[in-house]
């Protein structure tokens, strides 16, 4: 299996013309792009994924996310992650951009996808080495009803008004 590669960026998100192998230490002052998608079904419920027990923040809930790969745009990476982790196939235009957050060694692009149909969680195709369960949760109760990855909870609190609109 080939190693995942990322395009490297400077602190102003300008391309450095270099790539990076996932797992290697990043050079100082270099960044890459990570995406996060919050998916809503037609009834306004938020689709959450439970992290694999071998990952950081084991068995906690989150949206869909991951690093974009060399040559991908942020939107292309978001579409790929939705398909890989959940089996959801969407067009890039169906994503609504919310915000970019600069964190540590990456820029996090946050998107929302709202399905026009109800989502049947039993019909999703989970990437089992990433996601071990999924659930739909009412927006008004999500912060209290599930154990979220701490940084995901922070984003839902800070940007919830933009995510939910």
C-alpha positions in Angstrom: 0.0 0.0 0.0 1.4 3.4 -1.0 1.9 6.1 1.7 -0.4 9.1 1.7 1.2 12.3 0.4 0.2 15.8 1.0 1.0 19.1 -0.7 3.0 21.4 1.7 2.0 25.0 2.3 3.5 28.0 4.1 2.0 29.9 7.0 0.0 32.0 4.5 -1.3 28.9 2.8 0.8 29.4 -0.3 2.1 26.2 -2.0 5.7 25.4 -1.3 6.0 23.1 -4.3 6.9 20.1 -2.1 5.1 17.1 -0.8 5.1 15.3 2.5 4.5 11.6 3.5 1.9 11.1 6.2 3.6 9.9 9.4 6.9 11.8 8.8 7.7 14.8 10.9 6.7 18.0 9.2 9.4 20.7 8.7 9.0 23.8 10.9 6.6 26.4 9.4 5.0 23.9 6.9 1.4 23.1 6.8 -1.1 20.9 4.9 -4.8 21.0 4.4 -7.4 18.9 6.4 -11.1 18.9 5.7 -14.1 18.3 7.9 -17.6 17.7 6.7 -20.7 17.9 8.8 -23.5 16.0 7.1 -27.2 16.6 7.7 -30.0 14.5 6.5 -33.2 15.8 4.9 -34.8 16.0 8.4 -32.0 18.2 9.7 -30.3 15.5 11.8 -26.5 15.5 12.0 -24.7 12.4 10.9 -21.9 11.4 13.3 -19.1 8.8 13.0 -17.6 6.9 15.8 -13.8 6.7 15.6 -12.0 3.4 15.4 -10.6 2.2 18.8 -7.0 2.3 17.5 -7.2 6.0 16.5 -6.5 9.1 18.5 -9.6 9.9 20.5 -10.8 6.3 20.3 -14.6 5.6 20.1 -15.5 9.3 20.3 -17.9 10.8 17.8 -17.1 13.3 15.0 -18.0 14.5 11.5 -16.2 13.2 8.5 -12.7 14.3 7.9 -9.1 13.8 6.8 -6.1 15.2 5.0 -6.4 16.2 1.4 -4.0 14.3 -0.9 -1.3 15.7 -3.3 -3.0 17.3 -6.3 -6.5 17.5 -4.7 -8.4 20.6 -4.0 -10.0 20.9 -0.6 -13.5 20.2 -2.0 -12.2 17.1 -3.9 -10.7 15.8 -0.6 -14.0 16.4 1.2 -15.9 14.4 -1.5 -13.3 11.6 -1.4 -13.5 11.4 2.4 -17.3 11.2 2.4 -17.1 8.3 -0.1 -14.2 6.5 1.6 -15.5 6.7 5.2 -19.2 6.5 4.7 -19.9 5.4 1.1 -21.7 8.7 0.4 -21.3 9.9 -3.2 -21.8 13.6 -3.8 -20.8 16.4 -6.2 -18.3 19.0 -4.9 -21.0 21.7 -5.6 -23.2 20.1 -2.9 -20.7 21.1 -0.2 -21.2 24.4 1.5 -18.0 26.0 2.8 -18.2 27.2 6.4 -14.7 28.4 7.5 -11.0 27.8 7.6 -9.2 27.3 10.9 -5.4 27.4 11.2 -4.4 24.7 13.8 -0.9 23.5 14.6 0.5 22.1 11.3 -2.6 22.4 9.1 -5.4 24.5 7.7 -8.8 22.9 8.5 -11.5 23.6 5.9 -15.0 23.0 7.4 -17.9 22.1 5.1 -21.5 21.2 5.4 -23.3 18.7 3.2 -27.1 18.5 3.4 -28.7 15.4 1.8 -32.0 16.0 0.0 -33.1 12.5 1.1 -33.3 10.8 4.5 -30.1 9.0 5.3 -30.4 5.3 6.2 -27.4 4.7 8.4 -27.8 0.9 7.8 -27.2 1.5 4.1 -23.9 3.4 4.6 -20.6 1.6 3.7 -18.2 2.3 6.6 -14.5 2.3 6.2 -14.0 0.0 9.2 -10.4 1.0 10.0 -11.6 4.5 10.4 -15.3 4.4 11.4 -16.9 1.8 13.6 -20.4 3.2 13.9 -22.6 6.0 12.7 -25.7 7.7 14.1 -28.1 10.5 13.3 -28.5 13.0 16.1 -30.9 16.0 16.6 -28.8 19.2 16.3 -30.3 20.6 19.6 -29.1 17.6 21.6 -25.8 16.6 19.9 -23.6 18.5 22.4 -25.1 16.7 25.3 -26.1 13.3 23.9 -22.8 11.9 22.6 -19.1 11.9 23.5 -17.6 14.1 20.9 -13.9 14.5 20.0 -13.0 17.5 22.2 -11.9 19.7 19.2 -15.0 18.8 17.3 -17.2 19.8 20.2 -15.3 23.1 20.4 -15.9 23.8 16.7 -19.6 22.9 17.0 -20.0 25.3 19.8 -18.0 28.1 18.2 -19.2 27.7 14.6 -22.5 26.0 15.2 -24.5 29.0 14.0 -22.6 28.9 10.7 -22.8 25.1 10.4 -26.5 24.8 11.1 -27.7 27.7 8.8 
